[in-house]
Amino acid sequence: MVKNTHLPWPGIIRSAALLACLTAPAGLRAAPAPTEPSAHARSARENFISAADEGSMEASEGGVTPVPSQQPSDFDNPPAPPPHPFDENIPAGDVTSGRSSYGGLRWGGKLRLTNGIASLDGASGGGLAGWAIIAGKETVEGIGASAHISYVELPDYNWQSHGAAIGLFDRFELSYARQNLDTIDVGAALGLGRSYVLNQDVFGAKLRLFGDAVYGPPLLPQIAVGVQYKNNLDDAVTQAIGAKSDDGTDFYIAATKIVLSQSLLLSGTLRYTKANQLGLLGFGGDKSDDRSLQFEGSLGYMLSRNLVVGAEYRTKPDNLGIAREDDWWDLFAAWSITDHFTLTAAYADLGTIAIAEKQRGGLISLQASF
């Protein structure tokens, strides 16, 4: 006979439920019900908040701005980058094209086309006429430079010039140019041989005295004085045609003003010289061996900041009896391709050169400046 035993069912059920909770996956476990904090915990929390508020008020009264409890992330508001070391001396807002600095010197800064191009003599100016401006893109706080190559194609000659110049603080310029005149058939007629080339070296220096070509009073131009020493490398030829010397020195004073409000360029130069065809046919002659005062003028109109058109005129001495010399003029257009490269084209009338008349043709010049 089996005994009827009484089992503790309530306890067994509670134990089974507890075991099921302990062995169930974490995601299936029920979260504990929130409990109300005790009176002691609530009092401690209120005291802490009150102390923090008092500290913030004291910091604000002492001149320190309280810091928000939640600061924005550094990734949301990254700090501004430090200024570039090459540009740290440039005033804020200075956006002059092409300007940078290094070691206390500033590179570039002139407006486009305001540094002119290289003349056939090598100095900065127009194609035929000299100007008062200084070579390069530099301002009064930097050093600049330029290099050029120019070519003039005429009916009986080909004229080529190339050279370089350096500008110091927009105050002083040193320049050099090599001039080559290909005589083509004229050389054969003169007994020199066909395409005999006359050569000359030109060394120049220019000093800006006062004024500014672009800025300052509109009636005060930039004034500069200059000197050019010219050495003809064909002394036998210059003596044969009657020139008194194969080298000589030009002196000049120039005034240049660019009136931006009117888009006008005005320039005038007085040159004291006795060079025949800039010196390629020597200096002085049977008609005169004295220097004479000659004029060079330029007038330009800026169609845009990249393009200027205009005209030039240059008077010249007439010293040789067998080689009449005429005044020169041209019509030109100069295009600033970039901040550093300028291309110039012109129609030029050079009159009579030696025994050949009506020497009219095209001039093209490419200049790089920095």
C-alpha positions as CSV (number, residue, x, y, z in Angstrom):
1,M,0.0,0.0,0.0
2,V,1.5,3.3,-1.1
3,K,1.5,6.3,1.2
4,N,-0.3,9.4,0.1
5,T,2.6,12.0,0.5
6,H,1.9,15.8,0.4
7,L,4.4,17.7,-2.0
8,P,5.4,21.4,-1.6
9,W,4.1,22.6,-4.9
10,P,4.3,26.3,-4.3
11,G,8.0,26.2,-3.5
12,I,8.8,23.9,-6.4
13,I,7.1,26.4,-8.9
14,R,9.0,29.4,-7.5
15,S,12.3,27.5,-7.8
16,A,11.6,26.5,-11.4
17,A,10.7,30.1,-12.3
18,L,13.9,31.4,-10.8
19,L,16.0,28.8,-12.6
20,A,14.3,29.7,-15.9
21,C,15.2,33.4,-15.5
22,L,18.8,32.6,-14.7
23,T,19.3,30.4,-17.7
24,A,17.4,32.4,-20.3
25,P,19.3,34.6,-22.9
26,A,20.1,38.1,-21.9
27,G,17.8,39.6,-24.5
28,L,14.8,37.7,-23.2
29,R,15.3,38.7,-19.6
30,A,12.7,41.2,-18.3
31,A,14.1,44.5,-17.1
32,P,13.7,45.2,-13.4
33,A,10.8,47.5,-12.6
34,P,12.0,51.0,-11.7
35,T,12.1,51.8,-8.1
36,E,11.5,55.2,-6.4
37,P,14.8,56.6,-4.9
38,S,14.9,56.9,-1.2
39,A,14.4,60.2,0.6
40,H,18.1,60.3,1.5
41,A,19.2,59.9,-2.2
42,R,16.8,62.6,-3.3
43,S,18.2,65.0,-0.7
44,A,21.8,64.3,-1.8
45,R,21.0,64.9,-5.4
46,E,19.3,68.3,-4.7
47,N,22.2,69.5,-2.6
48,F,24.7,68.6,-5.4
49,I,22.7,70.5,-8.1
50,S,22.3,73.5,-5.8
51,A,26.1,73.7,-5.2
52,A,26.9,73.5,-9.0
53,D,24.5,76.3,-9.7
54,E,26.1,78.5,-7.1
55,G,29.5,77.8,-8.5
56,S,28.4,78.8,-12.0
57,M,26.9,82.0,-10.7
58,E,30.2,82.9,-8.9
59,A,32.2,82.2,-12.1
60,S,29.9,84.4,-14.2
61,E,30.2,87.3,-11.7
62,G,34.0,87.0,-11.7
63,G,34.1,87.5,-15.5
64,V,34.4,83.8,-16.5
65,T,31.6,82.6,-18.8
66,P,30.2,79.3,-17.6
67,V,30.9,76.4,-19.8
68,P,27.8,74.4,-21.0
69,S,27.5,70.9,-19.6
70,Q,27.5,69.5,-23.1
71,Q,30.3,70.8,-25.4
72,P,30.1,70.4,-29.2
73,S,32.3,67.8,-30.7
74,D,35.7,68.8,-32.2
75,F,34.7,67.0,-35.3
76,D,31.6,69.2,-35.6
77,N,33.6,72.4,-35.2
78,P,37.2,71.8,-36.1
79,P,39.7,74.6,-35.2
80,A,40.7,77.0,-38.0
81,P,44.0,76.2,-39.6
82,P,47.0,78.4,-38.7
83,P,48.0,81.1,-41.2
84,H,50.4,80.0,-44.0
85,P,54.0,80.9,-42.9
86,F,54.7,82.5,-46.3
87,D,51.6,84.8,-46.1
88,E,51.6,85.7,-42.4
89,N,52.7,89.3,-43.1
90,I,50.0,90.0,-45.8
91,P,47.2,92.1,-44.4
92,A,43.8,90.4,-44.0
93,G,41.7,90.8,-47.1
94,D,44.7,91.3,-49.4
95,V,43.8,89.3,-52.5
96,T,46.2,90.9,-54.9
97,S,46.7,88.5,-57.8
98,G,49.8,86.3,-57.6
99,R,51.1,87.7,-54.3
100,S,53.0,85.6,-51.8
101,S,55.9,86.2,-49.4
102,Y,58.9,84.5,-48.0
103,G,61.7,85.7,-45.7
104,G,60.3,89.2,-45.5
105,L,60.1,89.7,-49.3
106,R,56.9,89.7,-51.3
107,W,56.7,88.1,-54.7
108,G,54.4,89.6,-57.2
109,G,51.6,92.0,-56.4
110,K,51.3,94.3,-59.5
111,L,48.1,94.4,-61.5
112,R,48.1,92.6,-64.8
113,L,49.7,94.6,-67.7
114,T,50.9,97.4,-65.4
115,N,54.5,96.2,-65.7
116,G,54.4,96.6,-69.5
117,I,56.5,94.6,-71.8
118,A,60.1,94.7,-72.9
119,S,61.1,97.2,-75.6
120,L,63.5,96.4,-78.3
121,D,66.2,98.0,-76.2
122,G,65.4,95.5,-73.3
123,A,64.1,98.0,-70.8
124,S,60.5,97.7,-69.5
125,G,58.0,99.7,-71.5
126,G,56.2,99.3,-74.8
127,G,57.5,97.6,-77.9
128,L,59.1,100.7,-79.4
129,A,59.1,103.2,-76.5
130,G,60.5,103.2,-73.1
131,W,58.4,103.7,-70.0
132,A,59.0,104.8,-66.4
133,I,57.9,101.4,-64.9
134,I,60.2,98.9,-63.3
135,A,60.6,95.3,-64.6
136,G,58.9,92.4,-62.9
137,K,55.7,91.8,-60.9
138,E,57.2,93.0,-57.5
139,T,56.0,95.8,-55.4
140,V,58.1,98.0,-53.1
141,E,58.6,95.0,-50.7
142,G,59.9,92.5,-53.2
143,I,62.2,91.5,-56.1
144,G,60.9,90.7,-59.6
145,A,62.2,89.6,-63.0
146,S,61.2,89.3,-66.6
147,A,62.5,87.7,-69.8
148,H,61.4,88.3,-73.3
149,I,61.8,87.4,-77.0
150,S,60.6,89.8,-79.8
151,Y,60.5,89.4,-83.5
152,V,59.8,91.9,-86.3
153,E,59.4,90.7,-89.8
154,L,59.9,93.4,-92.5
155,P,60.0,93.3,-96.3
156,D,63.9,93.5,-96.4
157,Y,64.9,92.6,-92.8
158,N,64.2,90.4,-89.9
159,W,64.7,92.0,-86.5
160,Q,65.0,89.8,-83.4
161,S,65.6,90.8,-79.8
162,H,65.8,88.7,-76.6
163,G,66.8,89.5,-73.1
164,A,66.0,89.7,-69.4
165,A,65.6,92.3,-66.6
166,I,65.4,92.3,-62.8
167,G,63.5,94.7,-60.7
168,L,64.4,95.6,-57.1
169,F,61.6,96.8,-54.8
170,D,59.9,98.6,-57.7
171,R,62.6,101.1,-57.5
172,F,65.6,100.0,-59.6
173,E,65.9,98.0,-62.8
174,L,68.8,96.2,-64.5
175,S,68.3,94.9,-68.0
176,Y,70.1,93.2,-70.9
177,A,69.1,92.6,-74.5
178,R,70.8,91.1,-77.6
179,Q,69.6,92.6,-80.9
180,N,70.0,90.8,-84.2
181,L,69.2,92.4,-87.6
182,D,69.2,89.9,-90.5
183,T,69.9,92.0,-93.6
184,I,68.6,89.3,-96.1
185,D,69.1,90.7,-99.6
186,V,70.2,94.1,-98.5
187,G,73.4,92.5,-97.1
188,A,74.2,91.1,-100.5
189,A,73.6,94.5,-102.1
190,L,76.0,96.1,-99.6
191,G,78.6,93.5,-100.2
192,L,78.2,91.9,-96.8
193,G,76.7,88.7,-98.1
194,R,73.1,87.6,-98.1
195,S,71.5,87.3,-94.6
196,Y,74.4,89.0,-92.9
197,V,73.4,89.6,-89.3
198,L,74.2,92.7,-87.4
199,N,74.5,92.2,-83.6
200,Q,74.4,94.4,-80.6
201,D,74.4,94.1,-76.8
202,V,72.5,96.5,-74.7
203,F,73.0,96.9,-71.0
204,G,70.6,99.1,-69.1
205,A,69.8,100.6,-65.7
206,K,66.7,102.5,-64.6
207,L,65.8,104.3,-61.3
208,R,62.4,105.4,-60.3
209,L,62.6,108.8,-58.7
210,F,59.1,109.4,-57.4
211,G,55.4,108.9,-58.1
212,D,53.5,105.8,-58.9
213,A,52.3,104.7,-62.3
214,V,49.0,103.2,-60.9
215,Y,48.2,104.7,-57.5
216,G,48.4,108.2,-56.0
217,P,47.2,111.5,-57.5
218,P,46.0,111.0,-61.1
219,L,48.1,114.1,-62.2
220,L,51.3,112.8,-60.7
221,P,53.0,110.2,-63.0
222,Q,55.8,107.9,-62.1
223,I,59.1,109.5,-63.0
224,A,62.2,107.5,-63.8
225,V,65.7,108.1,-65.3
226,G,67.7,105.6,-67.2
227,V,70.9,104.8,-69.0
228,Q,71.7,102.3,-71.7
229,Y,75.2,101.3,-72.9
230,K,75.1,99.8,-76.4
231,N,78.0,97.8,-77.9
232,N,77.8,97.0,-81.6
233,L,79.6,93.8,-82.5
234,D,80.2,94.7,-86.1
235,D,82.6,97.6,-86.0
236,A,83.9,97.0,-89.5
237,V,80.4,97.5,-91.0
238,T,79.7,100.6,-88.9
239,Q,82.9,102.2,-90.0
240,A,82.2,101.3,-93.7
241,I,78.9,103.1,-93.7
242,G,80.4,106.2,-92.0
243,A,79.5,105.8,-88.3
244,K,81.9,107.5,-85.9
245,S,81.8,104.8,-83.2
246,D,80.7,101.2,-82.6
247,D,79.5,101.8,-79.1
248,G,77.6,104.6,-77.3
249,T,75.4,105.5,-74.3
250,D,71.8,106.7,-74.2
251,F,70.3,108.8,-71.3
252,Y,66.6,109.2,-70.8
253,I,63.9,110.4,-68.5
254,A,60.4,108.9,-68.6
255,A,57.0,109.7,-67.1
256,T,54.2,107.1,-67.1
257,K,50.7,107.1,-65.7
258,I,47.9,104.5,-65.8
259,V,44.5,106.1,-65.0
260,L,42.5,103.1,-64.0
261,S,39.2,105.0,-63.6
262,Q,39.5,106.0,-67.3
263,S,41.2,102.8,-68.5
264,L,44.0,104.9,-70.0
265,L,47.8,104.5,-70.3
266,L,49.9,107.6,-70.9
267,S,53.7,107.6,-71.2
268,G,56.3,110.0,-72.6
269,T,60.1,109.7,-72.7
270,L,62.9,112.1,-73.6
271,R,66.1,110.3,-74.9
272,Y,69.5,111.9,-75.3
273,T,71.2,109.7,-78.0
274,K,73.3,109.6,-81.2
275,A,72.5,105.9,-82.0
276,N,71.8,105.0,-85.6
277,Q,68.9,102.5,-85.9
278,L,69.1,102.0,-82.1
279,G,72.9,101.5,-82.6
280,L,72.8,98.6,-85.0
281,L,74.4,101.0,-87.6
282,G,76.8,102.5,-85.1
283,F,76.8,105.9,-83.4
284,G,77.1,109.3,-84.9
285,G,78.0,109.9,-88.5
286,D,79.2,112.3,-91.2
287,K,76.1,114.5,-90.8
288,S,76.4,114.8,-87.0
289,D,78.4,113.2,-84.2
290,D,76.5,114.9,-81.3
291,R,73.8,113.6,-79.2
292,S,70.3,114.9,-79.8
293,L,67.1,114.9,-77.8
294,Q,64.5,112.5,-79.1
295,F,60.9,111.8,-78.0
296,E,59.0,108.5,-77.4
297,G,55.3,108.4,-76.6
298,S,52.7,105.8,-75.9
299,L,48.9,105.9,-75.6
300,G,46.9,102.9,-74.6
301,Y,43.3,101.9,-73.7
302,M,42.5,99.0,-71.5
303,L,39.6,97.0,-72.9
304,S,39.7,94.7,-69.9
305,R,42.1,93.8,-67.1
306,N,43.7,91.3,-69.6
307,L,43.8,93.3,-72.9
308,V,45.1,96.7,-73.8
309,V,45.4,98.3,-77.3
310,G,47.2,101.4,-78.3
311,A,49.8,103.2,-80.4
312,E,53.4,104.4,-80.0
313,Y,55.6,106.9,-81.7
314,R,59.4,107.3,-81.6
315,T,61.6,109.9,-83.2
316,K,65.2,109.1,-84.1
317,P,68.4,111.0,-85.1
318,D,69.5,111.2,-88.7
319,N,73.3,111.1,-88.6
320,L,74.3,109.1,-91.7
321,G,74.4,110.6,-95.2
322,I,74.1,107.2,-97.0
323,A,71.4,105.8,-94.7
324,R,68.4,108.0,-94.1
325,E,66.6,107.3,-90.8
326,D,62.9,107.8,-90.3
327,D,60.7,108.0,-87.2
328,W,59.0,104.9,-86.0
329,W,55.3,104.2,-85.0
330,D,53.1,101.2,-84.3
331,L,49.6,100.0,-83.4
332,F,49.7,97.3,-80.7
333,A,47.6,94.9,-78.7
334,A,48.9,93.3,-75.5
335,W,47.1,90.3,-74.0
336,S,47.8,89.0,-70.5
337,I,47.6,85.3,-71.0
338,T,48.1,84.6,-67.2
339,D,49.6,86.5,-64.3
340,H,53.0,85.8,-65.6
341,F,52.9,85.7,-69.4
342,T,52.0,88.5,-71.8
343,L,51.7,88.3,-75.6
344,T,52.0,91.4,-77.7
345,A,51.3,91.9,-81.4
346,A,51.7,95.1,-83.4
347,Y,51.8,96.6,-86.9
348,A,55.0,98.6,-87.1
349,D,56.2,101.2,-89.6
350,L,60.0,101.6,-89.3
351,G,60.4,103.7,-92.4
352,T,63.8,103.6,-94.2
353,I,66.6,101.3,-92.8
354,A,69.9,101.8,-94.7
355,I,69.0,101.6,-98.4
356,A,65.6,99.9,-98.0
357,E,62.5,102.0,-97.8
358,K,59.0,101.4,-96.5
359,Q,60.0,98.8,-93.9
360,R,56.5,98.0,-92.5
361,G,55.5,94.7,-91.0
362,G,54.5,92.7,-87.9
363,L,55.9,92.7,-84.5
364,I,55.3,89.9,-82.0
365,S,56.7,89.6,-78.5
366,L,56.3,87.1,-75.6
367,Q,57.3,88.1,-72.1
368,A,57.4,86.1,-68.8
369,S,57.5,88.1,-65.6
370,F,57.6,87.2,-61.9
